[in-house]
Amino acid sequence: MSGSTATILHADLDAFYASVEQLLDPRLRGKPIAVGGGVVLAASYEARAFGVRSGMPGRRARQLCPDLVCVGGHFDEYQRLGDAAIGVLSDFTPAIERISIDEAFADVAGCTHLFGSPAEIARTVRARVRAELGLPMSIGVARTKHLAKIASQVAKPDGLVVVDPETELKFLHDLPVALMWGVGPATEARLAKIGVATIGQLAESSPESVERLLGHAVGSKLTALAWNRDPRHIQTRRRARSAGAQSALGRQPAIERVFKPTLHHLADRIGARLRAKSLTGRTITVRVRFADLRSVTRSRTLQAPISATRALAEIAEDLVRDALADHLHEKTISLLAIAVSQLEAHAIVQLELPLGLADEGRRPGTKNGLARSRADRAIDAIRERFGGQAVDYGSGTRAVRSVPDEFRRLAERDL
């Protein structure tokens, strides 16, 4: 916790992708627009007023908003302008933790003698981003990271909220629980079943009942955050703890013809990123989201860490099969995700004798495992020289790709 003074800023560019499109084409200003076609990647505030949301199928979005304008996206501009906005913030403090292309935390405790109070710094940052880049930015200022992020959400669109440490619980407890970090639609619905709709109601609930409902780890964390107990500091140099990728599928049948190529495509993206940074991982986790937004996860920890695309894909396939076997009544999936954790740098490969084991291709030290690694490196080299579309694995070419890879790379670029 940063002490008794509100010095933590959470800066968030408003409706970033849509705002960039309106900046590049002034004819789009004031109009409901969506970035993406088959799936909405981002929506302007004008489109959100009609109920259009990111992740929504394009057909549904156009039903809600017949005048919706769909644009393809300018991914290089998103990168350039996102970097420039964070650059403005870095002119005031080096204590910055960037958490996505369009948002970051900053601690200004050490620079108020140069630039004024945290509120004055926030006002100056917002004014410069608007004047220099033409983009709206909302900022929350508070004593903790969690509260600063909530404050920036309350400030939207294009606003500033400073939470006085003397009244922070009064501010926090009147807000809906959905604003909390880590509370998605499924968790919100589960809390509603026990009569918890606001953060104050969560704070006053029995910690034991919340933990029974959500599990010990999640329950205890949310209870602490509801009382604004958040000891996390700004991490200017975050070490990657995991690498992940996901694919929103819309509504697809829960069959191998759908999930196998999609998992291979996800494994390809993760494996390439791991290999580019000389990393391997021991724990593979998959998440399957069904049509009603409920999700299940399955994981497996390996004896030897891996980064081979095909090995990652095969393990993910096994885990998804296990998840679906436990939920035979679920016939539709809407999202698949893979994460690799317990990362290791420059892992030494222990050579193994050919014992005829069923999983030899997945073990990095076997003949098959080494062959797969060589194939991966060859594909990585070709893509590096000729572009990401120059060559592909046969298994991944039929994957459902409702979100452009350029958009995914923006989210995944920091691993």
C-alpha positions in Angstrom: 0.0 0.0 0.0 1.3 3.4 -0.9 0.7 5.0 2.6 -1.8 7.6 3.7 -1.6 9.7 0.6 -3.4 9.1 -2.7 -0.5 8.9 -5.1 -1.4 6.0 -7.3 -2.8 6.9 -10.8 -4.6 4.5 -13.1 -4.7 6.0 -16.6 -7.0 4.4 -19.2 -7.6 5.6 -22.7 -11.4 5.7 -23.3 -12.8 3.3 -25.9 -9.3 3.2 -27.3 -9.6 1.4 -30.5 -12.8 3.1 -31.5 -11.5 6.5 -30.4 -8.4 6.0 -32.7 -10.7 5.2 -35.6 -12.7 8.3 -35.0 -9.5 10.3 -34.8 -8.2 8.9 -38.1 -11.5 9.5 -39.9 -13.3 12.6 -38.5 -16.5 11.5 -40.4 -16.9 8.8 -37.8 -17.0 11.1 -34.8 -20.3 11.0 -33.0 -21.4 7.9 -34.8 -21.8 4.4 -33.4 -18.8 2.4 -34.7 -17.4 -1.1 -34.1 -13.9 -2.3 -34.8 -14.1 -5.7 -36.4 -16.7 -7.5 -38.5 -17.5 -11.1 -37.5 -16.8 -10.3 -33.9 -16.9 -6.8 -32.3 -13.3 -6.1 -31.1 -14.2 -2.7 -29.7 -17.2 -0.4 -29.7 -17.5 3.4 -29.4 -19.6 4.9 -26.6 -22.2 5.8 -29.2 -22.5 2.1 -30.1 -22.4 1.0 -26.4 -25.5 3.1 -25.8 -27.3 0.5 -28.0 -25.9 -2.4 -26.1 -23.1 -3.2 -28.4 -20.1 -4.8 -26.6 -16.7 -6.2 -27.4 -16.8 -10.0 -28.0 -20.3 -9.7 -29.4 -21.1 -11.4 -32.8 -21.2 -8.7 -35.5 -24.7 -9.8 -36.6 -26.1 -9.3 -33.1 -24.4 -5.9 -32.9 -26.0 -4.8 -36.2 -29.4 -6.0 -34.9 -29.0 -3.8 -31.8 -27.7 -0.9 -33.8 -28.8 -0.8 -37.4 -26.7 2.3 -38.1 -23.6 0.7 -36.8 -20.4 1.5 -38.8 -17.9 -1.4 -38.9 -14.3 -0.7 -39.5 -11.4 -3.1 -40.0 -8.9 -1.6 -37.6 -5.5 0.2 -37.9 -3.3 -1.9 -35.7 0.0 0.0 -36.3 -1.8 3.2 -35.2 -3.1 1.5 -32.0 0.5 0.6 -31.2 1.9 4.0 -32.0 -0.7 6.0 -30.1 -0.9 3.7 -27.1 2.9 4.0 -26.7 2.7 7.7 -27.1 0.1 8.1 -24.4 2.1 6.0 -21.9 5.1 8.1 -23.0 3.3 11.2 -21.7 2.8 9.6 -18.4 6.4 8.6 -18.2 7.4 12.3 -18.6 6.2 12.7 -15.0 7.4 9.5 -13.2 9.5 6.5 -14.0 7.3 4.4 -11.6 5.0 3.0 -14.3 3.4 -0.4 -14.6 1.8 -0.8 -18.0 -0.9 -3.5 -18.0 -2.2 -3.3 -21.5 -1.8 -1.3 -24.8 -4.1 1.5 -23.5 -3.8 1.5 -19.7 -1.1 1.8 -17.0 -0.6 2.4 -13.3 1.8 5.1 -12.1 3.1 6.2 -8.7 3.7 9.9 -8.5 4.8 10.0 -4.8 8.4 11.0 -5.7 7.6 13.8 -8.2 5.0 16.0 -6.6 7.6 18.5 -5.6 8.3 18.9 -9.3 4.9 18.8 -10.9 2.3 19.5 -8.2 -0.2 17.3 -6.4 -1.3 13.9 -7.8 -4.5 15.5 -9.0 -2.7 18.3 -10.8 -0.4 15.8 -12.4 -3.4 13.8 -13.6 -5.1 16.9 -15.0 -1.9 17.8 -16.9 -1.5 14.2 -18.3 -5.1 14.2 -19.6 -4.7 17.6 -21.1 -1.5 16.7 -22.9 -2.9 13.4 -24.2 -5.9 15.3 -25.6 -3.9 18.1 -27.1 -0.9 16.1 -28.5 -2.7 12.9 -29.5 -6.4 13.9 -29.8 -7.5 11.1 -27.6 -9.7 11.1 -24.4 -8.2 9.6 -21.2 -9.8 8.9 -17.9 -7.7 8.8 -14.7 -8.4 7.6 -11.2 -6.2 8.7 -8.3 -6.2 6.7 -5.0 -4.2 5.2 -2.3 -4.2 1.7 -3.7 -4.0 0.1 -7.2 -7.4 -1.5 -6.9 -9.2 1.7 -5.9 -7.3 3.8 -8.5 -8.6 1.4 -11.2 -12.1 1.5 -10.0 -11.9 5.3 -9.8 -10.8 5.5 -13.4 -13.9 3.4 -14.4 -16.1 5.8 -12.4 -14.4 8.7 -14.2 -15.4 7.4 -17.7 -15.8 8.8 -20.2 -13.1 11.4 -20.4 -12.9 12.3 -16.7 -10.9 12.4 -13.5 -11.8 11.0 -10.1 -9.6 11.6 -7.0 -10.5 9.4 -4.0 -9.8 11.1 -0.7 -8.2 8.6 1.8 -10.5 9.9 4.5 -13.6 8.9 2.5 -12.4 6.0 0.4 -14.6 3.3 2.0 -17.7 5.5 1.6 -16.8 6.0 -2.0 -16.0 2.3 -2.6 -18.9 0.6 -0.8 -21.7 2.3 -2.7 -20.4 1.0 -6.1 -21.5 -2.1 -7.9 -19.5 -5.2 -7.2 -19.0 -5.7 -11.0 -16.5 -2.8 -10.9 -14.1 -4.9 -8.9 -11.0 -6.3 -10.4 -11.6 -10.0 -11.1 -15.4 -9.9 -10.9 -16.7 -11.0 -14.3 -20.3 -11.8 -15.3 -20.2 -15.3 -13.8 -18.9 -14.2 -10.4 -21.3 -11.2 -10.4 -24.2 -13.6 -10.9 -23.0 -16.0 -8.2 -22.7 -13.1 -5.7 -26.2 -11.9 -6.7 -27.6 -15.2 -5.5 -26.5 -14.5 -2.0 -27.8 -10.9 -2.2 -24.5 -9.2 -2.9 -24.8 -6.4 -5.5 -22.5 -3.7 -4.1 -19.0 -3.7 -2.8 -20.3 -2.6 0.6 -22.5 -5.7 0.8 -19.6 -7.9 -0.1 -17.5 -6.2 2.6 -20.2 -6.9 5.2 -20.8 -10.5 4.1 -19.4 -13.4 6.1 -15.9 -14.1 4.7 -16.6 -17.8 5.1 -19.8 -17.7 3.0 -18.0 -15.8 0.3 -15.1 -18.3 0.3 -17.6 -21.2 0.2 -19.2 -19.6 -2.8 -16.1 -18.6 -4.8 -13.3 -20.7 -3.3 -10.8 -19.7 -0.7 -8.3 -17.9 -2.9 -10.8 -15.8 -4.8 -13.1 -15.2 -1.9 -10.5 -14.0 0.5 -8.9 -11.8 -2.1 -12.3 -10.1 -3.0 -13.1 -9.6 0.7 -9.8 -7.9 1.3 -10.3 -5.6 -1.8 -13.8 -4.8 -0.6 -12.1 -3.2 2.4 -9.5 -1.6 0.2 -6.8 -3.8 1.6 -4.4 -4.0 -1.4 -0.7 -4.2 -0.6 0.5 -4.4 -4.2 3.1 -1.9 -5.4 3.9 -0.6 -8.8 6.0 -3.2 -10.7 8.0 -1.4 -13.2 9.8 -4.6 -14.4 7.3 -7.4 -14.3 8.7 -10.8 -14.9 6.3 -12.9 -16.9 4.7 -15.6 -14.8 2.7 -17.2 -17.6 2.0 -16.9 -21.3 -1.5 -17.3 -22.6 -3.8 -16.9 -25.6 -7.6 -17.3 -26.1 -10.0 -17.4 -29.0 -13.6 -16.2 -28.8 -15.6 -18.6 -31.0 -19.1 -17.1 -30.9 -21.3 -20.2 -30.6 -19.6 -23.4 -31.9 -20.4 -27.1 -31.4 -18.3 -28.7 -28.7 -16.7 -31.2 -31.2 -13.1 -32.0 -32.1 -13.5 -30.5 -35.6 -13.9 -27.2 -33.9 -11.6 -27.3 -30.9 -8.5 -29.2 -32.3 -7.5 -26.6 -34.9 -8.4 -23.7 -32.6 -6.2 -25.2 -29.8 -3.3 -25.7 -32.3 -3.6 -22.1 -33.4 -3.4 -21.0 -29.8 -0.5 -23.3 -29.0 1.3 -21.9 -32.1 0.9 -18.4 -30.8 2.1 -19.2 -27.3 4.9 -21.5 -28.4 6.3 -18.9 -30.7 6.3 -16.3 -28.0 8.0 -18.6 -25.5 10.7 -19.6 -28.0 11.4 -16.0 -28.9 12.3 -15.3 -25.3 14.0 -18.7 -24.7 11.3 -19.7 -22.2 9.7 -23.0 -21.5 6.8 -23.9 -19.1 5.8 -26.9 -17.0 2.1 -26.3 -16.3 -0.5 -26.2 -19.1 -3.9 -24.9 -18.3 -7.0 -24.7 -20.6 -10.2 -22.9 -20.1 -13.4 -23.8 -21.9 -16.3 -21.3 -21.8 -19.8 -22.6 -22.6 -22.7 -20.7 -24.2 -24.0 -19.5 -20.9 -20.6 -17.9 -20.0 -19.8 -20.5 -17.4 -16.2 -21.6 -17.6 -14.2 -24.7 -16.6 -10.5 -25.1 -16.4 -8.2 -28.1 -16.4 -4.4 -28.2 -16.0 -1.5 -30.6 -16.1 2.1 -30.1 -14.7 4.9 -31.8 -16.6 8.2 -33.3 -15.4 10.1 -31.4 -18.1 9.2 -27.9 -19.3 8.2 -27.5 -23.0 7.7 -24.8 -25.6 7.0 -27.1 -28.7 3.9 -26.1 -30.5 2.6 -29.6 -31.2 3.3 -30.8 -27.7 1.4 -27.8 -26.2 -1.5 -28.5 -28.6 -1.8 -32.2 -27.8 -1.8 -31.6 -24.1 -4.4 -28.9 -24.5 -6.5 -31.3 -26.6 -6.4 -33.9 -23.8 -7.4 -31.4 -21.2 -10.3 -30.1 -23.2 -11.5 -33.6 -23.8 -11.4 -34.2 -20.1 -13.4 -31.0 -19.4 -16.1 -31.9 -22.0 -16.3 -35.4 -20.7 -17.2 -34.0 -17.3 -19.9 -31.7 -18.8 -21.6 -34.0 -21.3 -24.7 -31.8 -21.3 -22.8 -28.9 -22.7 -23.1 -28.9 -26.5 -21.8 -25.4 -27.3 -18.5 -23.6 -26.6 -17.9 -19.9 -26.9 -14.3 -19.5 -26.0 -11.1 -21.6 -25.7 -7.9 -20.5 -23.9 -4.5 -21.9 -23.1 -2.0 -20.7 -20.5 1.5 -21.9 -19.8 2.9 -21.2 -16.4 5.9 -22.2 -14.2 8.1 -20.6 -16.8 11.9 -21.3 -16.9 14.6 -19.5 -18.9 17.1 -21.5 -20.9 16.0 -24.8 -19.5 18.5 -27.6 -20.1 17.0 -30.5 -22.2 17.7 -33.9 -20.6 18.1 -36.5 -23.4 16.0 -39.6 -23.0 16.3 -43.1 -24.3 13.6 -44.3 -26.8 11.5 -46.4 -24.5 8.4 -46.4 -26.7 6.3 -44.3 -24.3 3.0 -43.0 -25.5 3.9 -39.4 -24.9 7.4 -39.4 -26.4 6.6 -36.7 -28.9 5.7 -34.4 -26.0 8.9 -35.0 -24.1 11.6 -32.5 -25.2 14.5 -34.9 -24.7 13.3 -37.7 -26.9 14.1 -38.2 -30.6 10.5 -37.1 -31.5 10.6 -34.2 -29.1 13.9 -32.9 -30.5 12.6 -33.3 -34.1 9.6 -31.2 -33.2 11.8 -28.5 -31.7 13.8 -28.4 -34.8 10.7 -28.0 -36.9 9.5 -25.2 -34.7 12.7 -23.3 -35.0 12.7 -23.7 -38.8 9.1 -22.3 -38.9 10.1 -19.5 -36.5 13.0 -18.5 -38.8 10.9 -18.5 -41.9 8.2 -16.3 -40.3 10.9 -14.0 -39.0 12.2 -13.4 -42.4 9.1 -13.6 -44.6 6.2 -12.7 -42.2 3.8 -14.5 -40.0 1.7 -15.8 -42.8 4.6 -17.3 -44.8 4.2 -20.8 -43.4 1.8 -22.6 -41.1 1.3 -25.9 -39.4 -1.3 -28.0 -41.3 -3.3 -28.6 -38.1 -3.7 -24.9 -37.4 -4.9 -23.6 -40.8 -8.6 -24.4 -40.3 -8.9 -22.8 -36.9 -11.8 -20.4 -36.1 -10.1 -17.0 -36.2 -12.8 -14.4 -35.5 -10.2 -12.0 -34.1 -7.4 -10.8 -36.3 -3.9 -11.9 -35.2 -2.7 -8.3 -35.3 -5.2 -7.5 -32.6 -4.1 -10.4 -30.5 -0.5 -9.5 -30.8 -1.2 -6.0 -29.4 -2.5 -7.8 -26.2 0.2 -10.4 -26.1 3.3 -8.3 -27.1 4.6 -8.1 -23.5 4.1 -11.8 -23.0 
